[in-house]
Amino acid sequence: MGCSCSKSRRVVVPVEEQRPVRKFSVRDGKQPTPHQHRQLEADNTLEQNINRPDHGSLQDSVAKIQQTGGEEHSEEQVEGTVPQETTDVTVVGQKKDETTQNDEQKDTVTELQETIGEHGDQAQAEVPEDSMETADATAVEQKKEQTSFKNEDDKSTVAELEVNQAQAEVHEDQSTEKTDVTAVEQNEEQASLNREDDKDTVTELQETIGERGDQAQAEVPEDSMETADATAVEQSEEQTSLNSEDDESTVAELRENQAQAEFHEDSTEKTDVMTVEQNEEQTSLNNEHDKDTVEELQETIGEENDQRRAEVSEDSTPMDCSVQNIEESLEQKTPEPITKKDLIPDVEVFKDLDERAIQAPEGHATIKDLVLYLIETATTPLEKARVLFRWVTSHIQYDVVSYVTGGPKEVTPEGVFKKRMSVCQGYADLYKDMCRLADVNCVTISGRSKGGSYRVGRKFGPGSDHAWNAVEIDGRWYLLDCTWAAGNTDLQKRTFEFKYNEHYFFTDPEVFVMDHHPMDNKWQLLEEPVSLEVFENQVLLKSPFFSLGLLPKFLSHTMSPVCTQNGNATISIKFPEPMAFSYHLYPAEGGYAQDENVLHEIVDNVALFKVVPAQKGKFMLQIYGKFNTATGQYSEICSYMIDSAGPMADQLPFPRLKTSTWGPGPWLLNGFISDVSHPRAIVTLPEGEAKIELNSVKPLQYMCNIKEGDRKWDNYAFSQVSGQTASIYVRAPRTGQFILTIWAKEEYDQTYSKSVYYLLRCTKCKTTISPYPQTFGNWTNGCRLYEPLDGRLAANRRVHFRVVCPNAVEVVVIAIGKWHKLARNADDSWEGDADTGEQSKILQVSAKKPGDTQYWTVLQYEVVA
């Protein structure tokens, strides 16, 4: 909404006695000369044009201005609004009967000096003192010189003064142009033009007078017009002392000068200089002093007018309203944008302001009273914008019922202020109104948004569905959303919960555009705006995504849908600090979750989500996250649309887990282990077995097992520790995929609270597959087995054993009641041979600790045929 202010203009115009325009006739029985004939035709043409119906206003103006005459030279000033036509025709009307004799010229000089003095007093407030004195002195000198002119030179003098008078009137039209002096100079040249062109010239004059009068009425300020009228008064006084014998030719020359003054409007500066030279050649002044006087007067008038124009231009600039200022600030070159982090390194600086807003008393009767209270301690526009934002987001509830039912909603600032409830439009308009009262530049923006009911991949209609704000701080614009920052809505329960979201205060434009798309792209505040098509196909990013320190550039895919290749699609998210993730996969048309078709793992601070849909179609992948050390629920951070071309022939769903993350990633993130031989979650067993090593920063104790679905395969995973390195041996009981679970704890912990999960895939196994020997509690105290690793031993065989049992004083192998002692080696390992005995029996390895009288079983084998 633009507005402008215009200043009314009033001018003072001298009114003199009216006298008719003289015409040539036969005098003393003599016919007019050819020159007089041409002049008579020009006069008649002017009268005919003036009397035309479409020049009614011109007739009135001529009649008004021709009210001049008498020997007393009385001057009456009438104050009123005068059209520009009147001002331009004044020069014609002010041409008097120059019957005054030379003996009255002294009185005329005196009056002219008084008029010049009055004019100088009037212009003193506008024109610098030195320029004013120069103009007055020049005018006085010129009048004094005029009084000494001889009668035979009066004719040329009259023409010259008429030129000056016409120039003063032309200046009235051109108070904002640079051609005042040039108009006077070209009038001198036009004075000598052939009389045969008078008819056309007068017609052009009349048309130009009407056009220029309308233009001047809208452009010329009061002070400039008064100055021009004062000049006309001075020049009118000058004419009273001129010889009356040359009235006829003077009137014609004056008309020609007026026409030339209007014609001059389009001339260039170069033409102006040439015109000065031509006028100097063509002037017929007999007195050389007259020429100098005219030139000095022209220069003085030009200087005064130039200065007045500068003052008028400065004073008449219209006031811009707030919306105009907003448009100009966007179009002008703005400072380089800065991020929210650069502007507000720590939001704790707003702690006191936030508390003031949140705890503001409810007794304020008007919005203005509330704003004055809130900004009382705010010293900058940023602080004002903040405290008002926190009040709105902590006191205005979202009207969920009206939104769901489509009922009437209160959106006016006053209504929202009183009801303390509204929808997005009410939030935005109330905040804008509060900013206005706090002298903070703010606008309401309408557009499309990805709110609570939005689903990834949905297309938008032509209209707007949301409203938010932008505020200007130190020449830069910042985006904010009071509605989404206020809290959370449950559309099914139709409830609202206040829960402040800092993300939507001064959000960076490249982030804000991920879920806000304004109807006017300039309010994206981006050098390269995002199209609606791109906006519709972008991944859906929720505010917790950014609250966790994530950015769109951390995503492997920023556009949706993501199409599968070879039956699967993998999406990755980089993260700057330890985080935990969860997910759900739903059919796009609705239905139960199919989480078994997603495998999530963390590798080198990158979260990977491998999606393997079980059938062809579209699926929605929702990803949740939280800081790794945080407790409580996960928050949704983003959503993708997965377009599946169908599964592969041998594709299997992933086994279900109690947790959502596969692989050793969480242990590595937490520093529980420092390195691992297999960082990826899927371990392929080319020959049916593998060895996984984990290095820890401190000694740990381990346990492990293998499961296939709900079935547990005992002793197909075997762990042993050497120093801070743990070795996990795994064997697949058959082809297929299995879950390997590894638990770990520190030495003095009571339970194994930490675990990781590997997905074992075996496509080929050995002919004979044996599990590992069974271990017992003491085995975890640093025991290691070199041989035999097979847990099933053939009967009646001699088998070599080598084992490490820390702190043991004796290690024995017990088979069918026979004890075989093992010898201790220099490396603290125990080694020896033993008979396996009969089939279906048990063979045990036991150790005795210092001070004990009994042996503790650490390993147990099964004897088979």
N, C-alpha and C positions, 0 to 999 in steps of 0.2 A: 504494500500500500504506500504509494508515494504521495507526497504533498509538497506544495511549494508556497512560498510567501511572496506576494507582490506588493510593492509600495505605490500608493496613489500619488499622482503627479498634479501639481497646481502651478500655474504660470501667471505672471503679471503682464498685461498687455496695455500699452498706451492707447487711449481713445481720443481722437481729435475730431474737429468739425468735418462733416462730410462735404465734399465738393465734387462736381461732375468731372468726368474725363474730357479734356479738350480735344476738338477735332479740327483738322485743316479745313479752311473755306476761302472763298474769294474775298480778299481784303483790299480796300482802296481800289476796287475795280480791276484787281490783278488776279490772274489764274495761278494756282499752286504750281510750284516747280516740280519737275520729275521726281526729285527726291521727296518732296512733300507728298506727291501722289502715292509713292510706295509706302510712306509712313501711314498715310490715311488708310490704305488697304489693310495694313497690318493691324491698325487700331480696330477697324470694323470687324476683322476676323476674330480678334480677341473678344470683342463684345458679344459677337454671335455665339461663340463657344461658351462664354460665361452664362449666357441666357438660355442655353440648351437645358432641357428637362433633367438630364443626368448630371448637371452641374449645379443643382440647387444649393447644395452645401457650399459650393464655391462662391455663388452669388452672395449668400449670407456673409461669408467670410470677407469678401471684398467690401460689402456695405459697411461692415463693422470697422474695418481697418481704415476706410476712407473718411471716417468721421474726424478729420483733421482740418485745420485752417485757422484764420484770424491772425491778427498782428500781435496779440498779447502772448502768443506761444504758451498758453496754459497747458499743464500736463496733468491729466487725471488718470489714475491707475485703477483698473478694475480687476478684481481677483476672481479667478474661475478656471475651470478645466477647459482648455482650448485644443481643438483638433489640430493636427499638423498642417492641414491645408491652410488654416488661418495664419499660422506662423510663416509659411512660405509666401503667401500672397501679400503679407504685410508690407513687403518692399514696394509693391505696386501701389498699395493704398496710401502708403506714407509719402508718396511723391506729392508735394504741396505746390500751391501757387507761389512761384518764386518772384513775387512782386516787391519784396522788401528791398529798399534802396541801400546803397553802400553806406549811408550814414548810420544804419541800424546794425551793421555787422559787429560793432564793438559790443553791443548788448548781447548779441548772439554768442559771441565768444565767451562772455561772462557766464551765460546760462550753460553753455556747453561744458565749461570747466566745473560748474557746480554739479552737473549731471555725471561727469567723469568722477568727481569725488564721491558721489553717492554710490556709483557703480563700484568704485574701489572698495568702499566700506562693505558692500554686500559680498564681494568676492574675497574679502580679506580672510574669511574663515576657510576658504577653499583653495585659494591660490597662494603659493609662497610669497612672502613679502617682497623679495627682490624682483620677481617676475611682475608683480602687481604695480610696483613703482615704475618699472620700465614702460608698461603699457600706458599708464596714466600720463607720464611725461611725454611720451610720443604723441598721444592724442592731443594734448594741449599745444604742443609745438605745431602740429598739423593745423589746428584751428586758427592759430595765430597767423600762420602763413596764408591760410585761405582768406583771411580778412584783408590781406594786402593784394590779392589778385586784382588785376584790372578787369574791367567789364568785358573786354574782348576775349579774356582768357576764361571767363566763367563757364562757358560751354564745356570746355574740356575738363574743368575741375568738377563740374556736376557729374559728368560721366564717370570720373574716377571714384568720387565718393559713393555713387550708386553701386559701383563694383564692390566697394568695401561693405556696403549695406547688404548687398546680395550674399556676400561671403559669410557675413554674420548669421544670416538666416539659414544658409546651406549648412553651416556648422551645427545648427540645431538638429538636422537630420542625421548628422554624421558624428555624433558625440562618441561613438565607439569605433570610428574609423580613423585613418591616418591621413585624410586628404583635405583638411580644412584650408590650409594655405594654398594648396594646388587649385582649389575651386576659385579662390580670388584671382589667382594668376590666369586661369583659363577664361574667367569672365572678361578680363581685359582684352584677351585675344578675340573673343566672340563679339566684342563691341564694334569691331570693324568689319564684321561679316556682311556680305551683300544683303541689302534689304529685301531682295526678291525671295529669300528663304524664310521671311518672317512668318508667313502663314503656317508652314509646317512646324517651325520652331515653337510658335505659341501653342499649337495643338499638343505637341509633345510636352510642353511645360504643364499644361492643364492636367494631362493624364498622369504625369509624374507627381504633380502636387498631391493628387488624391492618394496615390499609392504610398508615397513617402510620408504623407500625413498619418496614415494608419500605422505604418511601421514606427514612426517616431513616437506616436502615442503610447506604444507598448514598451519602447526602449529608453526614451530620454527621461532621466530622473528630474525631479523638481529643480534642483540647484542648477543643472545645466541649462534648462529651458529659461529659467529666470535670468541667467547670464546672457543668453542670446537675446532676450527681450530688452534687457538693459542696453545692449549694443545697438539694437534697432532704435531705441529712444535717442541715443546720442547722435546717431547718423540722421535721424529725422530732424533734430535741432539744427544740424549743419545745413540741411537743405533750405531752411527758412531764409538764409542769407544769400542765396544764389539769385542770379539775374532771372527774371521771369520771361525773358524773350525766347528762351530756348526750351520751354516746357515740352513742346511737341517731340523734338528729337530725343530729349532725355528719357521720356516715357518709353519710347520704342527701344532705346538702348537698354533701359532697365529690364524690359521684358526679355530681350535677347540674353541679357546676363543671367536672368533666372533660369531660362531654358538651358543655358550652358552649364549652370551650377548643377542642375539635376543630371544632365548628360554626363557630367564629369564623374559620376559615381562609380562608373566601371573603368575609368582610366587607370593606367599603371604609373608607378613612380617615374619611370623613364619618360613617359609622355608628359608628366608634370614638369620635369626639368626643361624639356623642349618648349612647352607652352610658356614658361617664364621668359625664355629667350625671345620667343615670337612676340609676346606681349610688350616686352621692352622696346622692340623695333617698331611696333604698330601704334604705340601710344602717341597721342597728338598733343600732349601737354606742352605748352609753350614755356613753362617755367621749370627749369631743371630741379629746383628745390622741391617741386611737387612730386616729381618722380621718387626722389629719395624718401620723402615723407610717406608716400604710399607703400614703398617697400618696407620701411621700418614698421609701419602699422601692421602690415601683413605678417611680418615675422613675430611681432608681439602677440597678435591674435592667435597665431599658430601655437606659440609656446604656452599661452594661457589655456587654450583648448586642449592641447595634449595633456596638460597637467590635470585639467578638470575631468578629462576622459578617464585617466587613471584612477581618480578619486571616485568617479561615478561607478566604474567597473568594480571597485572594491566594495562600495557601499550597497550596490544593487544585486550582489550575489544571493540567490535564493537559498533558504535553509533546507537542508536535506533531512528527511525523516529517517527513522531507524532502519526501515527496510531498504531504503536507498543506500544508506551507509553499508548495510550488509552486502548488497549486490556489488557495490564498488570495492569493498574489501576482498571479495572473492576474485574479482576481475583483476585487481592490482596485484603486483608481484608481492607475494607474502614471504615472510621469513622462512628459512629452511625448517621443515618439520622436525620435531623432536619427539622421542618416544615418551610414554608415560613414566618409564623407569628413570629417564633423564630428568624429567620435570619433577617427579615425586620419587626420590630414591627410597624413601621409607614412609609409609602411610601413618606411622606413629606420630609424625609431626602434626597430624590432625586430631590427635587424641582428645585434647580439650575442646576443640570445636565440635567433634562428634558427640561428646558427652553433653555439651550445651544443647545440641539439636535434639538428641534423644530424650533428654530430661526437661525439655522446654515446657513451661506450664501451659495449661489449657485455657487460661482466662483471656486470651487475646481476642478482642471483638472483631477485628478486621485483619485482612491479609497484610496490609501495610503495617499495622501495629506489630504483628508477628515478625515480619521481615526486619523491622527496626530493632527488635529485641535480638534476633538471631545474629545480625551482622554487627552488633555493638562491639564485639571483640575481634572482628575480622578486619584486617588491615590491607588486604590485597584483593583484587578480583578473584584470584584462585581460591582464597579462603572463603570469600562470599559464596562462590559457586559450590564449594564443598559443604558448608554448613547448611545451605538451603537444600542441597541434594540429600543430606542425611536426615533432615527433618521430613521431607516428603517420603523417603523410603522407610522411615520408622513410624509414621503416623497415618499413612493412607493405605487402607486395605484394598485388595483386588476384589471387585464385585463378581465373584464366581457365578452366583445364581443368575444374575442378569446376563452374563456372558453365555451360560449354557442354555438358558430358556429363551434368550433373545428379547427379554423384557426391556423396559425403559432404563436408560443409564444416565447418571448425572455426570456431565463432562465440563460444565462451565467452571472456571476457577473459583468463583464464589460458592457455587453449589458443592464442589468437591471439598472446599475448605470447611464448610459447615457439616457435611455428611461424613467426611473422613473415609470415603469409599468411592471408587470409580474404576474405570477400565483405562487402557493405555492412553487414549486421547485426553482424558481428564488428568492423568498424571503429568503428561507432557505440557498441557496448557497451563496448569497450575504452576509448574516449575518455571515456565517461561514468564508468567506474570510476576512471580516472586523475584526473578532475576531483573525484570524491568524496574521494579521498585528499588532494587539494590544497585541500579546503574551498571548492570552486567549485560553485555550484548548476548542475546539468546534467541534461537529460533526453534520452532517445532517442525519436525520432519516426518513425512508420511511415506510409507513404503511397504514392501513385502518382508516377511520374517519367517524364520524357522523356529516357531515357538513350541509349546508343550504338546500340542496336538499334531505337529508336523511329523511326517514319516519320510524317510529318505527316498528320493526319487520322485516325489510328488511334483506335479506341474502347477504353476501359479496362474491365477486368472488375471484380467486386465486391471483390476482395482487394487487398492491398498488394504492391508489387514492389520497394520500396526503403526504406532506413532512413538517417536523418541525425540531427543533434543541435541542441539550443538551449541556450545558457548565459545565466545572469543576471549582469549587471554593473551595479552601482549601481542596482538596482531596475528595470533595463530588460533585455528579452530580445533575444538576437541569434542568428541562424541560421547554421549552418555544415554543410558536407558533407566529411568526411574522405576518403571514397572517391573522389569526383570531383576533389578537389584533389590527390590523390596522383600521378596520371599518366594515361596513355592505354593502352587495350587494343585489340588487334587480334584480333577474334573468329575470323577466318578462319585466321590464323596461330597463334592461341591463345597470344599473347605479351602481356606487360605491360611498359611502359616508364615509369620514374619521371620525371615532368615536372610540377613543382609548378604549381598553378593558384591564384593569389591570389584569384580571383573568388569562390571558395566559402568564404572566411573572413569571417564577419560580413556576409553579403550582405544588402542592404536588402530588407525583406519584399515590396515591390511588384515587385522584380526576381526574388526567389527563387521566387515563386509562378508564374513563367512556365514553370518546368520541374520544380517540386516541388509536389505537392498532398497535404497530410496527410489522414489518415483523420478526424482531429478538426480541424475548421475553425478552432478557436481558435488553433492553432499556425501559422496563416497570419500571425498578428500584424497583421492588417489590420482597420480599423474596419468595412469592408464586404467580407466574405470572397468569394472567387471560387468560383462553383459548379463542379461537375465537368463539366457540359455546356459551360460557357464555357472551362474549362481544356482540354477535348478539341478545341475549335474554334479555339483561339488559334494564331497563327503560332508556329512552332518557332524559338526563339531560342537560339543556342549561346553558350557563355561568351565566345568571342572578340568577339561582338557588344558585350558590355559592356566588355571589356578595351580595345576601341578607342574607348571614351568614348561609345558610342551608347546610347540609351534607347528604350523602346517608344514614347514620345510622338513620336519622330522618324520613325515609320513612317506611311505613308499608310493602310495596312491592318494592323490588329492581329488580325483574325479571318480564318479560312480555312474554306472555299475562297473564292477570288476569281473571280467570274464574268465572262466576256468580254461586251463590248457592241460591236456592229458588228464583230465578229470579233477584237477585241483587248482587252487589259487592261493598264493601266499601274500599276506599283508604284513608289513613291518613298521614298527614305531621306535624311533630312537628316543632315549630319555636321558636327561643330564644327571639325575641322581637316583638312588635305588627306589624302585617302585614295584608294586605287585599288581597283577592284572587278573581279570576274569572275563567271561564272555557268554553269550547265548546266540544260538543260530535258530531262526524261525523261518518257516515258509512265508513268502511275501503275502500270500493270500490269507494267512493266519493258520494256526494250529499249534501243536506241541513243539517244544524245543527239541532240537536234534544236535545236542552238544557233543555227542559221540563222533560227529563228523568234523570236529575241529581239534587240532593239536596245537597247543600253545607252549612255547618255550622261550627262554631268555638266553641270548648268546651275545657276549661283549656289549652289554648295555643296549641291546636291541631286542624288543619284544616281537616275536614272530607268531603269526597265526596262520596255520596251514588249514585251509578249508577244503574238505573233500565231500561235496554233497552226494547223497545216496541216489538221487534221481535228477532228471532234467527239470529245469525251471529256475525261478528266481527266489533268492533267500536273503533275509536281512540279518546281517551280522552286527550285533551290538557288543561293544567292548567297554569294559568298566576298569577303573583303576583307582589306586590310592598310594600314598607314600608307603614304602616298605615297612617303616617302623610304626605306621599309624594303626590304631585299633578301630573297630567299628566296621560299618558297611562300605562296600565299594560304591563309587559314583560313576554313572555313565559318562564316558568321555567322547565317544564317536560312534557313528553307525555307517555301514556300507551296504550297498545292494550287490549281491553276488549273482551273476548270471551263469548258470551251469548248463553246459552242453550235454551233460550226462556222465555217469561214472565209467571208469575203465572196467574191462572184463574181469580182472583178478583183484579188483579193489576191495579192501576190507575196511569196515569202520574202526575207529580207534577205540581201545578199551576205555571204559569209564573209570574216572579217578574220584577219590574223595576231595582232592584239590584240583585246581584248574591248570597248574603249571607242570610241564614235563621237564626232565633234565636237571643238571646240577646248577643251573643259573642262579637260583635264589641263594644257594650256599656260597657261590662265588661273590655275589653282590654283598652279602652280609660279612664276608671275610671269614666265614667259618672254615672254608678251605681256600688255598691259594692257587691251586692248579689241579687240572684233571686231564687224564689222557683222552677222554671222550667228552668234549663239551656239548655235543648235540644230543638231543633226547632219543633219537632212533639209532640203535646199534644193530648192525647186521651181523649175523653169525654165519660166515661162509662155510665153516666146517662144523657148525653146531655149538661152538664154544668161543669164549673171549675172556680177556683179562682187562679189567678197568682199574686204573691206579688214581688215587687221590692223595694230594699233598696238603697237609694242614699246618697252621701256624703254631699249633700246640698239640700234644699227644691226645688222641681220641680213641675211643673204643667203638667198634662197629658190629652191626648185625645186618643180615640181608636174607631175602627169600625171593622166590619166583612164584607167580600166580598166572594161571590161564583162566580168564573169566573169574568164576567163583572157586575154582579148584587151586589148591596150594600144592606145589611140587616141592617136597622137602628135600633138602640137601643138594639142590641143583644150583645153589649159590653158596660160595664159600669165601670167608674173609679172613685175612690175617694182617697184622701190623708189624712194621719194622721201623722203629723210630717214629717219625711223623708222616710216614708213607703207608697208606693202606692199599692192599691189593684185593680186588673183588674178582673171584673166578666165577664164571657163569657157564652153564651148559643148558642147551635146549633139550627137553625130554623128547621132543618130536618136532616136526615142521609146524610152523604157525607163528603167531606173535604172542608174546608174554610180557608181563609187567615185572620188572626187577625193582624191588624196593630196598633201599639202603638206609638204615638208621644209624645214628651216631650220637655219642654223648661224651662229655668230659669224665674224667676218671671218678670223680666223687659225686657225680649226678646219680640220682636214684633211678631215673627212667630215660629211655631213649626218646627224646622229644623232637628231634629233627630228622627229617627224611627227604630223600630225593627219589625220583621215579624215572626209570629208563624203559623205553619200549624196545623189546628184543624181537627181532624178526629172523626167523630161520627158514630158509628155503631148501636146505640140504643138511642131513645129519649123518653121523657115522653109523656103521652097521650095528655096532654094540655101543650102547650109551650107558655109562655108569654115573651115578650121582657122586658127590663128594662125601668124605667121612663126616659123620655127625660130630658136632662140637658141643662142649658143655661150658658152663659159666666161667671156669678158670681159664678157658682158652682165650678169652678176650683180654687177659692181662699180659699181652705181648707175645703169646705163643705163635710159632710159625711151623709150617709143615713143608718140608722139601719133597719127601716121598714116603709112601705112595700117596698120590692125589685121588686115585679112584677109591670110592667108598665100598666097592664090592671086590673081594679077593677070592681067588680060586682056592679050593680046598686042597689040603695036603701039599702045599707049596712052601718053599723057603723064600721069604720076602725080606728085602732090605728096607730098614727104617732110618730116617734122619729127621730130627725134630728139634725145635728150640723151645725150652721152657724156662723163662727167666726165674732166678732165685730158687730153682729146684736143686736139691742135694742128691736126688736119685730119680731116674726115669726107667720104667719097666714096660714090657709088652706082655700082656696076659692072654694066653690062648689055651683053652681046654684045661684050665687049672695049672698050666705051666707058665712060669715066670721067666722072661728073658730080659736080663739087665742090659741097658745100652751104655756105651762108653761115652765119656764127656770129651769133646774136642777143645782145642785151644780157642775156637771162636764161640764157645759156650753152647754149641749144638751137641745133641746126644744122638749117637749113631750105633746101629747094630742090626743083626739078622734074627728072624724069628720064624717058626713054623706056623702055618695058618690053621692046621688041624682039620677037623671034619666039617662037612657041609652043614649048613644051617646053624652054625654056631656064631658066636660073637667074639671078636677080637678087640681088646681095649688097650689104649696107651694111657698110663697113669704116672703121676709125678708126686714126689714127697717134698714138702717144704721144710726149711729148718725149724726144729723144735716140735715138728708134728710126729705123731706115731702112726698115722694112717696115710694112705695114698689117695690122691684126688684124680678122678678120671677126666682126661682132657679130650680124647678122641675115641671114636668107636667105629669099627668096620663090620661089614657083613660078609660072612664066608659063604660062597656059592659054589656050585658044581663047575 
